[in-house]
Amino acid sequence: MGKINVVKRDNFTIINNHVLQNKNLSLKAKGLYAFMWSLPPDWDYSVNGLVAVLKEGRDAINVALKELENEGYLVRSISRSGGKFSDMDYCLNEIPDPFRDRTEIQKKPEKKKDPVKVKQKPKKTYADIFNSDENKCISEALQKYIHDCSGKGIRFQTATVEGFAQFLREEAGEDPVLAMRIVDQSLDKGWKRLYKLKKYGGSGENIERVPYKPEDLAKDEKGELVVY
């Protein structure tokens, strides 16, 4: 068994074994305690003072001091003068202070944040698109195309139907007759989408758009519409 020979001279420090054998303290905290115990009572007991004479930095010293405080070997109290902070008093104990307030900060369990409830916008329906004010001039044509496709088992997502509506607005403007002609073209051809109006006969040329005007419709002498 190994032995340790302690060579004592006049200039030595006696430390209670309680702190040295405390398994809750790190070796660094025990060493700092021994060093502080060796200092005279009038020495500048402060973090700055310890940093000035020790190799360790401020963070390491603060950690070791916190360990000693948590185990009750060190008590630090604030001195005030005229209601203002004046100094910090250090008190070292040979054994833990039984009346101490433990300074170790217990982490409070984090409260689980309620997941942010995002209000989802209600999904648009076909009816919403058909009844939209911006689609009132092309609504009848759009409905005819969608209903006819549905009857053939072809279903479109609402985003696709919105795309059809935008196409009709761009191509037909406020002319419901032209919008209907575009729809009839796709239905006659069996197309699954809408295309620009072409001349029947296969020339492939675009028909010039003529704005729809009710007053341009043919009427007889009595002012009634002529049906051919």
VOGUTOR-551852 format. One record per atom (N, C-alpha, C, O): residue in three letters; x negated, y, z negated. Coordinates in steps of 0.2 Angstrom, whole numbers, plus 5000, padded with zeros to 4 digits. Last residue first. Example, Ala and Ser with C-alpha at 12.3 -4.5 7.8 and 13.67 -1.06 7.14 Angstrom:
BEGIN
ser493649894965 ser493249954964 ser493650004961 ser493350064960 ala493449724961 ala493849784961 ala493449844961 ala492949834958 
***
This chain:
BEGIN
tyr541151655430 tyr541051625437 tyr541151545436 tyr541051515441 val542151785423 val541851715422 val541751685429 val542251675432 val541951945419 val542051905425 val541751835423 val541151835422 leu542652035405 leu542151995408 leu542351945414 leu542851915413 glu543752175409 glu543652115406 glu543052075409 glu542952085415 gly544052295415 gly543552295410 gly543452235407 gly543052225402 lys544852285426 lys545252305419 lys544652305414 lys544852315408 glu544052255436 glu544352325436 glu544652335429 glu544652395427 asp542852155428 asp543352165433 asp543552235432 asp543352275428 lys541052145425 lys541752155423 lys542152165429 lys541952195434 ala539452075421 ala539952085426 ala540652095423 ala540852055419 leu538452155409 leu538852095411 leu539352115416 leu539652175415 asp537852275404 asp537652255411 asp538052185413 asp537952175419 glu538252295391 glu538552335396 glu538352315403 glu538752335408 pro537352215384 pro538052185385 pro538452225390 pro538852195394 lys535752175388 lys536252235387 lys536952215389 lys537052195394 tyr534152115385 tyr534952095386 tyr535352165384 tyr535252195379 pro532852155396 pro533152165390 pro533952145390 pro534252175395 val532052025405 val532452085406 val532852095399 val533252045397 arg530451965409 arg530951975403 arg531352035405 arg531152095406 glu530151865423 glu530051935420 glu530651945415 glu531251935416 ile529551705420 ile530151745422 ile530051815419 ile529951815413 asn527951645426 asn528451665420 asn528951715423 asn528851755428 glu527851505437 glu527751575435 glu528251595430 glu528751575429 gly527951375440 gly527551385435 gly527451465433 gly527051475428 ser528751315450 ser528251365452 ser527751385446 ser527151395448 gly529751225447 gly529051205447 gly528551255449 gly527951235449 gly531051245446 gly530851235453 gly530051215453 gly529851195458 tyr531351385436 tyr531551315437 tyr531351305445 tyr531551345449 lys530051475428 lys530551465434 lys530751395435 lys530251355435 lys529851465410 lys529651455417 lys530251455422 lys530751445420 leu529551535395 leu530051515400 leu529751515407 leu529351565408 lys528451455384 lys528651515388 lys529151495393 lys529051435396 tyr529051325373 tyr528551355378 tyr528851415381 tyr529451425381 leu529251225359 leu529451275363 leu528951305367 leu528351315365 arg529251045357 arg529051115355 arg529251165360 arg529551145366 lys529450935363 lys529550935356 lys529250995353 lys529151005347 trp530450925378 trp529850945374 trp529950945367 trp530550955365 gly531450885387 gly531250845382 gly530650855378 gly530350815375 lys531850975396 lys531250945398 lys531050885393 lys530650845394 asp532951025390 asp533050995397 asp532450955398 asp532450895401 leu532451085379 leu532851035378 leu532950995385 leu532950925384 ser531651185384 ser531351135381 ser531751075380 ser531551015380 gln532651265390 gln532151235394 gln531751175391 gln531651125394 asp533451305380 asp533751255384 asp533151225389 asp533251165391 val532551395374 val532751335370 val532951285375 val532851225375 ile532551495383 ile531951465381 ile532051395378 ile531751345379 arg533851525383 arg533651505389 arg532951465388 arg532751415391 met534051585370 met534351525372 met534051495378 met534051425379 ala533251695372 ala533051645367 ala533351585369 ala533051525368 leu534051765381 leu533351745383 leu533151695378 leu532751645381 val535151795373 val535251755379 val534551725381 val534451665383 pro534651875363 pro534851805361 pro534951765367 pro534851705367 asp533451985362 asp533851955367 asp534051885366 asp533651845367 glu532452045355 glu533152045352 glu533652025357 glu534252045357 gly531151935359 gly531352005356 gly532052005353 gly532151955349 ala530751825365 ala531451845367 ala531551915364 ala532051945366 glu529451805361 glu529551795368 glu530251825370 glu530351855375 glu529451835347 glu528951865351 glu529151865359 glu529051905362 arg530551755343 arg530551825342 arg530051865346 arg530151915349 leu530051625346 leu530651655349 leu530651735349 leu530851765353 phe528951625337 phe528851615345 phe529451645348 phe529351685353 gln529551625325 gln529151675327 gln529051675334 gln528951735337 ala530251505326 ala530651565325 ala530251625327 ala530451665331 phe529251415326 phe529651415332 phe530051485332 phe530151515337 gly528751435313 gly528351445319 gly528751455325 gly528651495330 glu529751385306 glu529551455305 glu529151475311 glu529251535314 val529651255309 val530251295311 val530151365311 val530351405315 thr528451225303 thr528451225310 thr529051255312 thr529051295318 ala528851245289 ala528251285292 ala528351285300 ala528151335303 thr529751145288 thr529951205288 thr529451255291 thr529651305294 gln529451005299 gln529351035293 gln529551115293 gln529551135299 phe530650925309 phe530150965309 phe530050995301 phe530550995298 arg531150765317 arg531250815311 arg530550855311 arg530050835312 ile532050675328 ile531450715327 ile531550775322 ile532050815322 gly533250615331 gly532750585326 gly532150615325 gly531650595322 lys534050675339 lys533650625342 lys533150595337 lys532750555339 gly534650765330 gly535050715333 gly534650665336 gly534950605337 ser533550855329 ser533750815323 ser534150755325 ser534150695323 cys533650915341 cys533050875340 cys533250825334 cys533050765334 asp534850985339 asp534750945345 asp534150895344 asp534250835345 his534451065328 his534951025328 his534950965333 his535150905332 ile533451145334 ile533351105328 ile533851055328 ile533650995326 tyr534151215345 tyr533551175346 tyr533451125340 tyr533251065342 lys535151285338 lys535351235343 lys534751185344 lys534851125345 gln534451365330 gln534851315327 gln535051265332 gln535051205330 leu533851455339 leu533451405335 leu533851355332 leu533551295332 ala534951515345 ala534551475349 ala534151425345 ala534051365347 glu535451585333 glu535851535337 glu535451485341 glu535551425341 ser534351665330 ser534551615325 ser534951555329 ser534851505328 ile533851775336 ile533651715339 ile533951655335 ile533751595337 cys534351885329 cys534451885336 cys534251815339 cys534551805345 lys533951855315 lys534651855317 lys534851855325 lys535351825327 asn532751845310 asn532951795315 asn533651805317 asn533851755321 glu532651945300 glu532251945306 glu532351895311 glu532151905317 asp533551895290 asp533751955294 asp533351955301 asp533551975306 ser533851715290 ser533451775289 ser533551835293 ser533751825299 asn534551605292 asn534951665290 asn534451725288 asn534751775286 phe533651515296 phe534151525301 phe534451595299 phe534651635303 ile532851495285 ile532551525291 ile533051545295 ile533051605298 asp533751445276 asp533451505274 asp533151545280 asp533151605281 ala534051325282 ala534551375281 ala534251445280 ala534451495282 tyr532951255280 tyr533151275287 tyr533651335287 tyr533551375291 thr532151315265 thr532551265269 thr532651295276 thr532551355278 lys530651335256 lys531151365261 lys531551305264 lys531251255265 lys530451305239 lys530351285245 lys530851315250 lys531451315248 pro530151425226 pro530651375229 pro530451365237 pro530351415240 lys528551445220 lys529051475224 lys529551415227 lys529251365229 gln528151405204 gln528151385211 gln528751415214 gln529351415212 lys527351475191 lys527951475194 lys527951465202 lys527651505206 val526251385182 val526351425188 val527051425191 val527251365193 lys525851385166 lys526351365170 lys526451415176 lys526651475175 val524351335160 val524751395163 val525251365168 val525051335173 pro524351225146 pro524251235154 pro524651295156 pro525251295155 asp523851285131 asp524451265135 asp524251275142 asp524051335144 lys522351245124 lys522751295128 lys523351255132 lys523151205135 lys522151175109 lys522151155116 lys522651215119 lys523251225117 lys520951245098 lys521651235100 lys521751225108 lys521451265112 glu519651175091 glu519851215097 glu520651195098 glu520751135099 pro519351165074 pro519551125080 pro519851175085 pro520351215084 lys518051265069 lys518751255069 lys518951215075 lys518651225081 lys516551215062 lys516951235068 lys517651215067 lys517851155066 gln516051295047 gln516351235050 gln516751255056 gln517151295056 ile514551355043 ile515151375047 ile515451305050 ile515151275054 glu513851355027 glu513851325034 glu514551335037 glu515151325034 thr513851405015 thr513851455021 thr513851425027 thr513951455033 arg514751365001 arg514351335006 arg514451385012 arg514951405014 asp514451454987 asp514951444992 asp514551424998 asp514051455000 arg513851374972 arg513751414978 arg514351404982 arg514751354982 phe513751314960 phe514351364960 phe514251404967 phe514651454968 pro512551244959 pro513251204959 pro513851254960 pro514351224962 asp511251264969 asp511651304965 asp512351264965 asp512651264970 pro510051134970 pro510551164973 pro511051204968 pro511151174962 ile508451174961 ile509051124963 ile509551164966 ile509651224964 glu507751294962 glu507451224962 glu507851164963 glu507651124967 asn508151424973 asn508351384967 asn507951314968 asn507851294973 leu507851594976 leu507651524978 leu507851484972 leu507651504966 cys508551734983 cys508551694977 cys508451624978 cys508851594981 tyr508351894990 tyr508251824991 tyr508251784984 tyr507851814980 asp509352034995 asp508951994990 asp508951924991 asp509451894993 met509152155007 met509352095006 met508952055001 met508352055001 asp509752335006 asp509252285007 asp509552215006 asp510152205005 ser510752425009 ser510052455008 ser509552395008 ser508952415011 phe512252475016 phe511752425015 phe511052455014 phe510852495018 lys513252585006 lys512952575012 lys512452515011 lys512152505005 gly513752634994 gly514252604998 gly513952585005 gly514252555009 gly512652674987 gly513052724989 gly513552694994 gly513752734999 ser511852534992 ser511752594988 ser512152644991 ser512152664997 arg511852354990 arg512052414993 arg511952474989 arg511852474983 ser511152204995 ser511152254991 ser511352314994 ser511252335000 ile511752044999 ile511652105001 ile511652154996 ile512152164991 ser510951884996 ser511451934994 ser511252004997 ser510752024996 arg510651714998 arg510451785000 arg511051834999 arg511651815000 val509951584991 val510551624990 val510351694993 val509851724990 leu509351414993 leu509251484995 leu509951524994 leu510451504997 tyr509851294991 tyr509151314988 tyr509051384989 tyr508551414986 gly511051244997 gly511051284990 gly510451304987 gly510351324981 glu511151205009 glu511051155004 glu510951184997 glu510951144992 asn511351315016 asn511851265017 asn511751215011 asn512251195008 glu510051385014 glu510751415012 glu511251355011 glu511651355006 leu509251295021 leu509151305014 leu509751335011 leu509951315005 glu509751315034 glu509751245031 glu509751255024 glu510051225020 lys509451455036 lys510151425036 lys510251365033 lys510651345029 leu508051445037 leu508451485031 leu509151465030 leu509351455025 ala507951375049 ala507651345043 ala508051385036 ala508251345032 val508451475058 val508751405057 val508551375051 val508951345047 asn507551585056 asn508351585054 asn508651525053 asn509051515049 ile506451525061 ile506451545054 ile507151555052 ile507351525046 ala506751515075 ala506551455071 ala506651465063 ala506851425059 asp506951645078 asp507551595079 asp507351535074 asp507851515071 arg505651705076 arg506251725072 arg506851675072 arg507151665067 gly504351585077 gly504751645079 gly505351655074 gly505551615070 glu502951525067 glu503651515070 glu503951585072 glu503751635069 lys501851565060 lys501751555067 lys502451545071 lys502551565076 leu502051705048 leu502051635050 leu502051625058 leu502151675061 val502051835045 val501451795042 val501551725044 val501051685042 ala503051895052 ala502451935052 ala501851885050 ala501251895052 val504151825048 val503951815055 val503251845056 val502851825060 leu504351865035 leu504151795036 leu503851795043 leu503351755044 gly504752005037 gly504151985033 gly503951915035 gly503351905035 asn505951985045 asn505352015048 asn504752005044 asn504251995047 val506751915035 val506551885041 val505951915044 val505451885047 ser506051945018 ser506451965024 ser506251925030 ser505751895030 tyr505351995005 tyr505651935007 tyr506251955012 tyr506751985010 asp503852055001 asp504452075006 asp504752015008 asp504651985014 trp503552014984 trp503352014991 trp503952024995 trp504552024993 asp503652004971 asp503752074974 asp503552074981 asp503452124984 pro503451874967 pro504151904967 pro504251964970 pro504751984973 pro502351794979 pro502451824973 pro503151864973 pro503451874978 leu502551624986 leu502451704987 leu502651734980 leu503051704976 ser502851494985 ser502151514984 ser502051584984 ser501551614981 trp504151484990 trp504051474983 trp503351494981 trp503251514975 met503851505004 met504251555000 met504151544993 met504051594989 phe503251375006 phe502951435008 phe503251495004 phe502851535000 ala504351285003 ala503651284999 ala503251345000 ala502951374995 tyr505251325013 tyr505451335006 tyr504751335002 tyr504751374997 leu504551295024 leu504751365023 leu504851375016 leu504651425013 gly504551155023 gly503951195023 gly504051265022 gly503651295018 lys505951125023 lys505551105017 lys504951145017 lys504751175012 ala506251165036 ala506551195031 ala506151185024 ala506051235020 lys505351075043 lys505251145044 lys505551185038 lys505251225036 leu505950955040 leu505350965038 leu505151035038 leu504751065034 ser507750975036 ser507150965041 ser506550975037 ser506451015032 leu508750905024 leu508350965026 leu507850935031 leu507550885030 asn509450795019 asn509850845024 asn509450905026 asn509650935030 lys508650735010 lys508650705017 lys509050755022 lys509050745028 asn507550794999 asn508250805001 asn508250785009 asn507950815013 gln506350794993 gln506650734995 gln507350734997 gln507650684998 leu506050924991 leu505650894996 leu505950824998 leu505750795003 val507050964982 val507050994988 val506650954993 val506850944999 his506550884971 his507250884973 his507350904980 his507650874985 asn505350904966 asn505450854971 asn506050854974 asn506150824979 asn504851074964 asn505251024962 asn505350974967 asn505550994973 ile503151124965 ile503851124968 ile504251064965 ile503951014965 ile501851234961 ile502251174959 ile502951174961 ile503251224960 thr500451284969 thr501151294968 thr501451224966 thr501351174969 phe498751344965 phe499251294968 phe499951314966 phe500051354961 asn497351384961 asn497751414965 asn498251364969 asn498151344974 asp496551284954 asp496851344950 asp497451374954 asp497951384952 arg496851124961 arg496451174959 arg496851234956 arg497451224955 lys497050954965 lys497351014962 lys496851064960 lys496351044956 val497350834976 val496750874973 val497050944971 val497250984975 val498050684976 val498250754976 val497650794972 val497550774966 asn498050544986 asn497650584981 asn497750654981 asn497650684986 ile499150424990 ile498950494991 ile498550524985 ile498850514979 lys498950254997 lys499050304991 lys498850374994 lys498550384999 gly499750115004 gly499350175005 gly499550224999 gly500050224996 met499649945000 met500050005000 met499650065000 met499150074996 
***
